[in-house]
Amino acid sequence: MKRYLLVILFVMAFKFGDVKSQPVHQHGQLRVEGANIIDQHGQKVALKGVSLGWYNWWPQYYNASVIEHLSRKWKISVIRAAMGVEPAGGYLEKPIKSKALIKTVIDAAIDYGIYVIVDWHSHDIYTEQAEDFFSGIAQEYASYPNLIYEIFNEPEDRTWEEIKDFSIRVIEAIRKYDERNLIIVGTPNWSHDVDVVSKEPIEGYNNIVYSLHFYAASHNYVRYKAEYAVRMLLPMFVTECSPSEADGDGKLDKKRFSDWLEFMERNSISFVMWGLYDKEESSAMLSPGADYDGGWSWSQLTKMGIYTRRIMRGNIVTPGTITIVCTLLIAVIAFISIWKK
């Protein structure tokens, strides 16, 4: 009897410890204060995670087992569900299937205590459809602090005024039911032009942040836009990034990406890496035919997958962290030298 009691107590202790380590348990309800995302304790938060690929092409990875594996083994704090809107099989063509897959990811994120970005993965404006979709999600999940709404993935040929008009309508549709959770607004030119937005952000709504996307091997100029937006105190969330070239392929420029990591760390900017899918291209984290339920062997992870996993687990040191560590070491050595005298 004592043996069984010890087993039960051990399991309970393990479960309790597991819950306490979950990002949502730690940070709770997020809000925007100035240029930063703040948690329930009033501390700055910088989430990091991965983006699932377009659901209409890689629906096999939109399941609870994948989310559990990414949460427990990769240590992500946020998952992005990229719901394709325009392509064949996307939301415009199959709204019921689309909602079902997105809700599967949301429910799993809630179960495993991580944040989830519901991404309207579109390049053009579909106002009424977006209002309908997001108001439905908000009605069902407003009470969960896990939810983050990304209402426009990458505006392509639209001005900031057009994007702003669309965004305000969708924000209002969400805020009818959800007054607190973060809303990420897309920015012009494939979510690059945060500098433009920083001069005339949306006013009158709380907890709004703006998306920034970059592919390190191609988008060196985007860094200048990001730095300008930081100086203008624009709250940003990097909802898509990769060390690859802009088309998702080509070389992985880890040096430039490391510089970006340092920039995001220094400015407490959350980021999500692209992408969790199996395809013969540089940004794909999984090898073609990788298992559908997580638990991937090393051979099922690409170079991008291994690199991303290391970043998520904190096994890659940024230039900024190296500087801090070296400074601390110098200070310790100086202190010991003075103390010995």
C-alpha positions, 0 to 999 in steps of 0.5 A: 500500500505504501508503495502505491501511495509513493507512486501516486505522490510522485506522479502528482509532484511530477504533474504539478511541477510540469504545470508550473513550468508551462509558459502560460502558468508562468506569465498568464495574461499578456498585455502591451505596455509601451513598446513591450509585451508584459506578463501578469507580474509586470515583467517584460516577456519575449516569447519564442516558438515555431510556425506550422506550415500552411495548413492546406499543404501540411495538415498532418502536423496540425495535431496535439501530439506535435504540439506536445512534442514541441512544448516538452522537447523543443521548449517552445513558448508559442506555436503559430497556426498558419491557416492558408486563406487563398490557396486551394483547400484554404479557408475561402474554399473550406472554412469548416475544415480550416476552423477544425484544424485551427481549433485542434492546435488551439486546444492542444496549446491550452492543454500544454500551457503554451501560447498560440498565434491564430494566423490569418495566413493571407496576402490580400484583404478579405474583410468580411471573411476575416471578421467572421472567422476571428469573431467566432474564435474570440467568442469561443476562446476569449477566456483563455490567456493563451490566445494571440490573434494575427489578423493579416500575415503578409500584406503584399500590394496594399498601402498602410491606410488600406491595411489599417482600415481592414485591421480596425474592422477585424479588431472591433470584431474581436474586441466585442468578445475578447477585450484582453488578448494580444492582436498582431496587425500586419504591416505593408510590403510582406510585413517589412515596413514597420518604420512606416507604421511607427509613424502612424500606428492604430490608436484607440485600442489596447494590446495591439502589436505589429508584425515584422518578418525577415529572412536573414539571407535576403533581408538585411535592409529590414533591420534598419526598418526594425531599428527605426521602429524600436526608436519610435517605441512601436510594439513588434512581434516577429511572427515569421523569420528564418536564416534562409533566403526570402523564398524559403530556400537557399543558404542558411545565413546563421551569422546574420540570423545570430545578429537578429537574435541579439537584436530581438533579445536586446529589445525583448521582441518575441519571435517565431521561426518558419517553418514546421513542415516537410519539404525540400527547401532550406526553411523546412524543419522536417525531412520529407515524410517525417512522422506526423506525431512529433517525436522526430529522430535526428534523421527526420530533422533538417539542418533548419530543424536542428538549428531551430530546436537548439535556439528554442532550448537556449543552446545557441548563445547570441553575441549579446549574451557573450558580451554579458558573460564576458563582462561578468567574468571580468568583474568577478576577476577584478573583485577577486584580485582586489579582495586578495590584496 
